[in-house]
Amino acid sequence: EAGVAQSPRYKIIEKRQSVAFWCNPISGHATLYWYQQILGQGPKLLIQFQNNGVVDDSQLPKDRFSAERLKGVDSTLKIQPAKLEDSAVYLCASSLEGSYNSPLHFGNGTRLTVT
Amino acid sequence: DAKTTQPTSMDCAEGRAANLPCNHSTISGNEYVYWYRQIHSQGPQYIIHGLKNNETNEMASLIITEDRKSSTLILPHATLRDTAVYYCIVGGSSNTGKLIFGQGTTLQVKP
């Protein structure tokens, strides 16, 4: 099966600019997650979708970050305006269903550098 | 969700078994133990998970102590491609599938 696809692979922007990341989950997977991974740390959950509804966005900095999952398939994560501390790898993951018995499948991420 | 404690780093000789420990002393009865690994420049990869019984799949074995306060991930014959950061995560059966990652253990497999 095709894995989780993310684009772009790398992005460099200046602070205060905006940026968007795209994720295409594994076909048929109802649950989609966005994680932020700062260098040297484990991934941190930003938002979780079940189909096209938000399950958990408690860790999403809503003043600058937004995410949507139209039609319950692809998803985009946007940062506007970006800050230096947003430099990180943004990982998208999907699972068949959002439950303890449904492993997460991760993409290879988008590496964002904010200068 | 219960927290986990893992060593920061470990070494293993190629071809030998790699035994990665994890402490989760505050685990509750309905919480599972999950293991993921992350190879450099890639996203995390699922390895295995279990509740109380030992589990084995094509990648690894998971040994959970009887009191469930600790577990060990075993890679039976480590190869250079197993060099990665290994994350031990505890999550409840009532959770929505989200994972809370810690710092993990960096396993270096040496020739």
Chai-1 contact restraints between the chains, C-beta under 6 A:
chainA,res_idxA,chainB,res_idxB,connection_type,confidence,min_distance_angstrom,max_distance_angstrom,comment,restraint_id
A,T31,B,G97,contact,1.0,0.0,6.0,A-B,restraint_1
A,G42,B,F101,contact,1.0,0.0,6.0,A-B,restraint_2
A,G42,B,G102,contact,1.0,0.0,6.0,A-B,restraint_3
A,G42,B,Q103,contact,1.0,0.0,6.0,A-B,restraint_4
A,G42,B,G104,contact,1.0,0.0,6.0,A-B,restraint_5
A,P43,B,F101,contact,1.0,0.0,6.0,A-B,restraint_6
A,L45,B,K98,contact,1.0,0.0,6.0,A-B,restraint_7
A,Q48,B,K98,contact,1.0,0.0,6.0,A-B,restraint_8
A,V55,B,T96,contact,1.0,0.0,6.0,A-B,restraint_9
A,L91,B,G43,contact,1.0,0.0,6.0,A-B,restraint_10
A,S95,B,G97,contact,1.0,0.0,6.0,A-B,restraint_11
A,G98,B,T96,contact,1.0,0.0,6.0,A-B,restraint_12
A,G98,B,G97,contact,1.0,0.0,6.0,A-B,restraint_13
A,S99,B,G97,contact,1.0,0.0,6.0,A-B,restraint_14
A,Y100,B,Y32,contact,1.0,0.0,6.0,A-B,restraint_15
A,Y100,B,G91,contact,1.0,0.0,6.0,A-B,restraint_16
A,Y100,B,S93,contact,1.0,0.0,6.0,A-B,restraint_17
A,S102,B,G97,contact,1.0,0.0,6.0,A-B,restraint_18
A,P103,B,Y46,contact,1.0,0.0,6.0,A-B,restraint_19
A,F106,B,G43,contact,1.0,0.0,6.0,A-B,restraint_20
A,F106,B,P44,contact,1.0,0.0,6.0,A-B,restraint_21
A,G107,B,G43,contact,1.0,0.0,6.0,A-B,restraint_22
A,N108,B,Q42,contact,1.0,0.0,6.0,A-B,restraint_23
A,N108,B,G43,contact,1.0,0.0,6.0,A-B,restraint_24
A,G109,B,G43,contact,1.0,0.0,6.0,A-B,restraint_25
